[in-house]
């Protein structure tokens, strides 16, 4: 009897151990997969932040190279020449937001400076030493007093076959950080000493791993599935366990690093393991119940049959409910798809409504001209002037062609496109969008700069013609709306045929007020109750471009805003699914 009881309970215990081992294996595999995915996204974020910092700093490098050739720096042997050079450098610093711009002679003495933040002698500075060897010198330092961080570019100045001196530009690192502070996970850039010099988290500035009394402190560095995991303490703004990635940036002499919380990856792995364990336990419980029922079948056959019948009814009811839920979900998905299609069509009709006054004026002009030419042709025919009558008929034909083209574009734009995607001539799409919006642009006195001939021929992209036309109509109308209060109104459209096709629509408006919200549905900067739209144009455009496998992004240029549409180029013989 005891042997039977021991055997009876040993099977469930062994099953539980097996389930625990399987759940642990699933957790390990899920955690590894989640870390791989997190590492890919984090590497992209780190590359984006690194490119942003490098690009912003390289502006000052170009400034140093260009200013080094200025004639005012040729001869600084007199106080008057030094004063003139200092005035020039102050002007350059003011216009470029540089922290300082100064010229140092070959012996390191600062001959002229905009602000003089680096002192009278820079001969000991590494960036100056490198410049004296004829190469571009770089370096960074904390300026005293004030503790301002500066990044230096030193361009050598060549005279009479040798290095005459160096033109040094000091960039304010704090200004570089302002545009991306807090927008990503913790990103920081360290110099050769390992000290953090640039970061989007102010609490990490001047932090150095391994330094005594460091805050935050790295208590452990583990490696899991090829990834480096840090355990951090001492900061409420950094994760306790974080994935650490780094990339060398030789252009600026630093190392870019990122810390990303791994808690979501651990939760995903735990959920997967828990789900598998729950399924296995449920199956094991059912198996145990079946075994128990078979063991007691001889003792309580009637009771067992009633329980089986009840369980069957429960399962049937659950199956019925499940089928009903599946049917409701399918109906909801179909309704959602129809709503999305209706939203896209509503966006097109809304754009047509905004352009209706200008289009009606554009059609009314050739109609009035046709009437005038017809009356003139009748008068010439009565006078026997057949040649003049033919000229008027030719003009009437040209006007009819013009009206037919406008109406064709309107009909194509207004229809609800459902055909599969394929090859689209990007230049023709932009021409159609320009022609649809041109009446409105003329009415608002907006200068549109677009030259399709400069692209040198057809540019084929992968997408839908009508939906692409709607994207560019939305972008042009959005730019026109943004420039209502501007004196100078300019919209520029350009096409870049690189590895991915890029179309840029740039305006001279006030810029994007809240870039992080610009693609949200119903987000608009127009007054409440305005008839100029519901804030759906950019959101619809974002969804349409994504459906083509492309991307759309917006940014401020300092003198307006620019929206960049990236599309996949069409290649003959390429196999793609129907994304329509």
Steps between C-alpha positions, in 0.01 A plus 500: 500500500779743589684407180190584295458836675869581450474413130177700475662822632843450339353546150355849572822602674709390200260675266530826698880480487486444124264797459732717711801399288309562176375840626857595593621403153220700338580799722866481401416476129238778520736724694772441242264582212366810677856618569590452132202711394571761768864513391400563137271789597755639744778484241279700264429757774872525580589542133236771466628689805862461387420628151314793650791602726761447227297696247442792736868516593623469141326827421763669713775302327389640165482846658862469615621390155316778318597779742867394498536630142364848575734780378465686832708225668793525259706752696435573870827673575338835591246584774263642236506174304443303821202719594349460153548123515343486848199694374466257207521199733238649735266542204557138394441375857178702536357375170586134555433474877858387554631530855821657373702546179867593525822500300821370657846554355742212444647546850156464663439868580137606443525795262126575460192352667126556513467429874839379620364209704813286445755745640794673334698185414384163362836351408449211747162401362488176301268642233744787435798266485326285239408808296866605499575168328268601215194293599161590644533507878217403734455499874264570785535662838313660790562873502582683821352700652136408440546130427367527142576202278657576164601294196786642294579482129841638397558556127861561391571823311762451229723787384812478279502121496479460879255518791457864596259441787161347579142624491316344796121477541359409843151346488269524802417138588197607702338640183566170321323306777189720508343348186497139627512519880275231649368385158670157509613252764812604690758586232844636585831566327832442671850618416820299507509525881159337527336809651153594374520830314170509306171341609125537476486437877652784701564277802751296296725793401863448608414149625786254466474125543711363779562839659490509879162613633342499152126567476340305349717200571530186286484209746513217244572445133355176368494353151193313386460355151773730372353815659651710778265560794580762766363513853470864610442667836474856625280667235118515493509591129697199377381136488626256759599252228581635157625378164826678416609567141786713371634626167829671415473849345846578361373815327453672836746289700236357736309182576120502486325285762137422586324342799159341438277349768476120462194474726262481200706214353491315832125552525447366148709192577316450831161526328604243238628262766190551714270440204679176410502388863128577529424297187714210618349511847153511352576200280665321792205574723262365238713189462512454876124539523452244222724255680316559824169452328615179338620377838166569660291398198404170657389672819303793363413436135169682519652807663779502242255487209307795638821698545612417145165609366517828693856561384392436139223756533745753645744439219225533240388827654858622511548395137182684403614810682842473338348474152281800573800700623700402189213611277467830691875559475495436124208741461683761711816463287296540182329808644838643600635447148195670350536787747866542404411506131221749570744716699745510208218587260372765744848651510501527119153652494601741776800610293276537194261711707782733603614529137151531349495881478836517322415211266166655406686824421755301297215342296304822473787684327523263196117488482483877470787491249317231294189716495701806388689307230172344376337843468808637325510198267134555407573866421805410289299232316230750413768731362652223294825482699541125509863512614419706809204270568737199491734666747213553746386139458858384575505709818162354599647150451801589720268629773294178477817290538599706804156453661504128419838462670377676815181291510700179437727577798196579716323176404814293561560672835140461619450135409534228765804310372490123556735361234825334618816704530757506225726728302424871540674790325588718799548814288153466344350451847664819627393687183139389561514611864649836396231551237225419754636744756619772261173703509520521878871590487433775247217637714726509807793643299729211584813444291526127413846388391482167316677397182425146381734538201799536734460134604604386151214264417242270663557396862312180579391418855302218658153610612150608396465800272187653655612447858844645429333801339293544816818492714662784307175700480476473880863609545465798263172612660650455847798718402265763354293502821816547710606810299174694521654765727839514320612785277721284282323179399713240324447125453788299352468142373806289417562133414808298599553174308738331743473141630152600621293761321459817707260785432545813713224758541643808675323822596600837642243493780547517878600132529347206686378598846486150653693255277419201721124546440489603134391155372237444772139482370293816559807697610484849354642842581202675338239672713214290641209502256722585202377385163851437374513135605465255788868421556485179295718595201840407643360196682343367177819574306704311761276192470504508118878526476541219756269281288744540209791380716631856522546758771414865559661736749492870575758737643561869558763669284535824695319683222192283470422128490595217265315170452693212344315210334711187450375242247622169366626530140327277247723236337396304193434138588473569873241282674286678753172416664185694441510765773196687377 
